[in-house]
Amino acid sequence: MTTLMMILGIVVFVIGLLFSIAWHELGHLSTAKMFGIRVPQYMVGFGPTLFSRKKGDTEYGIKAIPLGGYIRMIGMFPPGPDGKIEARSTSPWRGMIEDARSAAFEELRPGDESRLFYTRKPWKRVIVMFAGPFMNLILAVVIFLGVMMTFGISTQTTSVGKVSDCVIEASQNRNTCAKGDKPAPAKAAGLKAGDKIVAFQGKDVGDWSALQSKIRETVGPATLTVERDGKRLDLHANLIKNQVSKTDGDGGYVEGKYVYAGFLGFTPASGIVQQSFGQSVDRMGNMMENGVESIVALPSKIPDLWDAAFGDGDRKQDSPMGVVGAARVGGEVFTLDIPPQNQIAMMLFLLAGFNLSLFLFNMLPLLPLDGGHIAGALWESLRRNVAKVFRRPDPGPFDVAKLMPVAYVVAGIFICFTILVLIADVVNPVRIS
């Protein structure tokens, strides 16, 4: 049964992945057609074609390898200086440029001169290239907000999970009391596991983040109002100043960072809590920020990935994960001994995270990514506007094809990194903790 559920989870994730890819390419396709650009192909996947059907100017199809997708637009790059595709050169760099230019004019038909991508104004090209990643962002936001506001997320609550016996500085990294340790204020006040703190100093507290802030701001006498066995009672504690872990502003902790603040001495219980629209938006903002930081940190994670793939290093929970690894996690989600609604919520979060990553990654200003084409269009717009201001001749379209040698290098790096992640995902996968 476990194997069957694992397979089912993988299948569900792959279907979600294919939908995400198709949704991404639909953004490119719809805006390209809106601006009159001819699109010969719309494909989900790579490799041999499993199914295709032509409608109008475009062939729609599904390919065998579900690791991406694409649309082909006529005239992605401008012709050479003579107005034609330049002749082949013995220079390998020139060959790369002209291969790209030649591919951009494949299937050119009479009348297509007015339907070429590069002839569109830069702002239109920016919209076409941005529309794909933006579709992934929309999907991620809708899923994240939908799950957080309807189902909720696992979060720390104002209920007491465990009461500390004594006062220990956070940097000491120990859980047992030593001789001479002072009793924790929470224990001395009579706080018990299972109590729900509903007010602090007479003011209601609705979530753990607010309660945590009030505790840390207080040194000295404090009144806690708790719910215990269906009744409310006031407990009186004398908070002290102690070394505690630094917070991230949302109730979480920053590893290895400490501050001195008010200390009560208990561990909050976790539970599934529905989020308000404002809370959900705040969490989405934090996810975006963490996503950007993760992409910036990718090069620094290569040594750990290498050690996890070819050495005896542990695979860290924040390690980069590819499609194979994500599909494996998707399979594990359906094998967890948790309610079905929790499994569905976790799967949706996994797919939403994948879409958010697609958006952020594609916005990198590097060819062959969408962000590289956006950067090229913006540069062309800047050049033309500067020329107009200084009354200089129009410099014409920016030839993005000249950057293809760099694009091949970037693509090569991405491929090597993808292979490394794939090997790590197979031999030392990230697992659900």
N, C-alpha and C positions, 0 to 999 in steps of 0.2 A: 504493500500500500504506500509506503514511504517513497519507493522508487517511482510509482505512478504519479504521486503528487509532485515529486521533483520534476518529472517530465512535463507535467501540466503547467507548473510554474514557469519553466523555460519557454514552453510554447506561448503562454500568455505574454511573457516579456517580449518574445520575438515579434508577435503580432503588434504589440504596442510600439516596438522599435520601427517596424515597417510603416505603421501609421505616422509616426513622427517624421520619418524621412519623406514620405509622400506629402505630408502637410508642409514641410519645409520647401520642397520643390514646387508645390502648388503656389506658394507665395511668389517665387520667381516667375512661374508660368503665367499666372493671372495678370501681374503687372506688366510683363513683357508684351502680352497680347493687348493689354489696355493701351500701351504706347505704340502699337502697330509693328512690333518686332516679330519677324517670322521665327517660329520655334519648330524645327523638324521633329524633335524627339523629347519625350517626357518619360524617364525610366526610373523605376525603383529597384535598386540593387545593381550589381555588376556581373560581368561574365555572360554566359549563354542566356539567350532570351527564352523564358518559359512561356510567356504569353504576350501578345501584342495586338493592338487594333488601331487602325488609322481612322482618324476623324478630322475632316478638314485638312489643314496643313500639317497636323501633328500626329505622330505615332506614339500611342500610349502603351506602356508595357511593364512587365515584371521580369527581372532577371534572377539568376540562380543564387547569387551570393548576397545576402541581406546586410551588407556592410556599408551601404551608402546609396546614393542616387544622384541623378543629374538631369538637367534639361540642356539641349543644344540650341543655341541661338545663332542665327546667321550674322556674320560680321562682328564677332567679339573684338577683333583687333583691326585697326585701319590698314589699308594697303601701304606698300612702300612709297618712297618719295616720288616715283614716276607714276603713281596711281595704280600700280599693278602689284601682284604678288611677286616679290623679287626672285631672281634666279637663285638656284642652290649654290652654296659656297662650300669650299673645302674646310672652312673654319667650323669647328664643332659648335662654337657659341652661335655663329651666324646660322648654322643648320638648325639649332634649337628654335631660334627666333622665327625662321621661315617655316619650320614644321608647324609651329603654333599658328602662324598667319595663314598657312594653307588650310589647316583644319577649320579655321574661322570662316572660310569661304567655300567649304564643301557644300554640295547641293545648291549652289547659287543658281537661281533661275531668272529668266527675263522678268523684269518688274520688281526684283528684290532690291534694286538700288535704293529705294525709298524705305526699305524695311530692315536695314542693317542696324545692329546694336550700337556701333560706334558713332553713327550719325545722329543719335539722339542727344539732346542737351544733357550736360553733366548731371543736373539735378534729377532727370528722369532715370539715368543710369544708376545713380545712387539709390533711388527708390527700388529699382528692379533688383539690385544686388542685396539691399538691406531687407527686402520683403521676406526672403527665405529665413534668415535667422530670427527676424521679428515674429514670424509665425511660431517658431519654437518657443520664443519668450511668452507669447500669448498663451500657448498651451500649458507651459510651466506655471504661469500665474493662475490660470483658471483651475488647474488641478490642485496646486498648493492651497489657494484660498478656499476652494470647495471642500477639500479634506479637513483643513483646520477649522473651518466655520461650521461644518455639519457633523463630522465625526469627532474631531478634536485630535490632539497630539499628546504623546506621553510627556509630562512635564512635572516639575516639582510643585507640590501643593503646600498649603498652610497646615496640613495635618502632620503630626509628629510621627516619624518612622522609628527613631531611636533617640534616647536621651543619653548624653555623655555623662560618665561618672565623675570626671575631673577636668581640670583646665590644662590643655596641652597646646603648645605653640605649633602652628601648622607646619613649620619647616622641620620639625622633629620627626615627622613621618612615622609616628607610632600610635597604636590604638589602645595599648594597655597603660594603666596608671602606674606611676612610680611613687616611691616614698617621698612625701613632701609636696605632692601635687594638691592644689586646692580643689575642693568640690566644685563641680560645675554649677553656675547660678540656676540653670533649669532644674537640676536634680534637687537642689536645696529648696526651690520654690514649690516642689511637688508636681512638676510637669511629668506626664506619663505618655508612653507610646500609644497612639490611637487618638490622643486629644487633637481637636481641631482648633487652632487659634483663629478667632474671628475678629478680635480687636486688640489693639496695642495702645496703651495710655488713653483708653476710652474712645479711640478712633477706629472705625472699621477698616479691616485689611482684606482685599479681595484676592490677592495672588501672592505667590512666594516672593517675587521680585520686590514688591512694595514692603512686605514684612521684613525681608532681609535688610533693605535700606534703613528702615526705622530702627531695627536692632543695632545696626552698625553705627548709627548716629547717636546712640544712647549709652552713657556710662553713668551708673548710679541706679536709684530705685526706679522700677517700672511695674506697671500693672498689666497683666495678660488676661484677656477674657477668652476662655476656652469652652468648647462644647464637649461634654463627656457624658456618655450614657443618656443622651437626649436632653441634658440639662446644661445650663450655662453657669459658670462660676469664675470668680476672679482669683488669680494667683498673683502673688507679689514676689518679684525677683529683684536681686541687686546685681545689675550687669556690671562687668568689669572690662577693663581694656586688655585686649589680648592680640597676639599675632595671628591673623587669619589670611586665607588665600584671597588674592585680588579677584574681583568680579569683572565680568564682561558687560555689566549693565543690564543683563537680562536674567540674572539669577544663576548663571553659569560661572565657572571659575577659569582663571588664566593660569595655566600650568607653570609652576616655578616662580610665580610672583606673589609677594606677600605685602600686607599692610597691617597697621595697628588700628583696631576699631573696637566698638562695643561687642561683647561676647555673651551669649546666653547659654549655648551648649546643647544643641540637638540637631539631628539630621532630619530634613523634611522627607515625607513620604512622596512617592511618585504616583501619578494616575493619569488617565486619559481625560483631558480637559478641553472642552470646546473653547475656541478663541473668538474674540470679537473681530470685527472688520479691522479696527485700528491695530489690535495685537497681531493679526495675521499679516497686515501690511508691514509692520515693524519687523516681523520675523522674515518676511520676504526680502526686505532690505538687508538684513544681516546675512541671509543666504547669498545674495548677490555680492556683498562685500567679501564673504568667505570664498565664493567662487573665483572672484578676481584674484584674491591672494593665493589661491591654490594654483591658478594658471601661472602666475608670476613665479611661484615656488617650484614649478615642475622640474627645471634643470637641477635643482638642489636635491631632488628625490631620486635621481638616477642611480647614485651609488647604492642606496638602500634597495632599490629595485633589482639591481644587478646581483647584490648579495642574496636577495630573496630567491632569485631565479637560478643562480649558479653556485651559490654558497650555502651556508647553514644559517643565514640571518632570518629573523622573524619578519613576516609580512605585516607591516603596520596598518592600523585601521584606517588611517588617512592616506594610504598609498594609492597612487593613480590606478585606475581600474578600466579595462577595455570592455568591449561588447561581450566577449566571452565570459569575463569575470562578472559583469553585471547580470548576464543571463543565468549564470550559476547562482548568484545571490537571489535572483528572482525565483529560481527553483527551490532554494532553501526556505524562502518565505512561506511557500505552500506546505512545507514539511513541519513548520513550527507548531507546537502544541498550544495554540492560541485561538480565540474565536475567529470564525471566517471573516467577520467584518474587519478585524485587526489585520488579517492577511491581505485583504483587498486594499485597505488603507496604506499598508507598507508597500504593496506593489505599485500603487498609484504614486506614492512619494518617490519610489525608485525611478519611475518613468518621468516624473516631473523634474527630478534632479538631472536625468539624462538630457532632457530638452533644454534645461537651463545651461548645462555644460555646452551643448551644441551652439546655443546662442553666443555665449562668451567666447568660445574657441573660434567660431567663424568670424567674429568681429576683430580678430587680430589683423593689423594692417599689413598682411603678408600674402603674396601670391603663392599658391593658387586659391587661397581662401577668399570668401566673399569680401572680407575686409580689405584685401589687397586691391580688388577692383574698385571698391569704394574710394580708397585712398588715391588711386589713379585718376578717377573722375573728379575728385576734389582738387587735386593738383592741377588738372587741366583747367578747371574753372578759375582757380587762382591765377594761373598764367595768363589766361585770356582777359580777365578783369584788370590785371596789372597793365597789360599791353594797351587796353582801352583807356585807362587813366592817363598813361604817358603817351597816348596817341601813336603807339607803335603798331606795326603790321600784326594781324592776327596770327599767333603761332600755330594755329590749327590743332587737331586732336593730339592728345598725348599718346604716344605709341607704347601702350602697355606691353606689347609683344617683346620690346627690347629688355624687359625685366624677366623674361622667361628663363634665362640661365640661372638667375637667382631663385626663381620659383622651383626649378628642378632641384636645386640644392636644398631648399626648404622642404620640398616634398620628400627628398631622400632622408633628411633628418627625421621627419614625421614618421616615415615608413620604418626606420630603424627603431625609433622609440615605440611604435605600435607593436613591432615584433617582440621587443623586450617585455612590454606589458603583457602580451599574449602568452609568452613563455611563463612569466611569473603567475599569471592567472591560472595556468594549467598545473604547474608543479607546486605552487605555494599560494593558493588563492586567498583572497580576503573572505573571511567568514563572518556571519552575523554573530555578534557578541551578546 
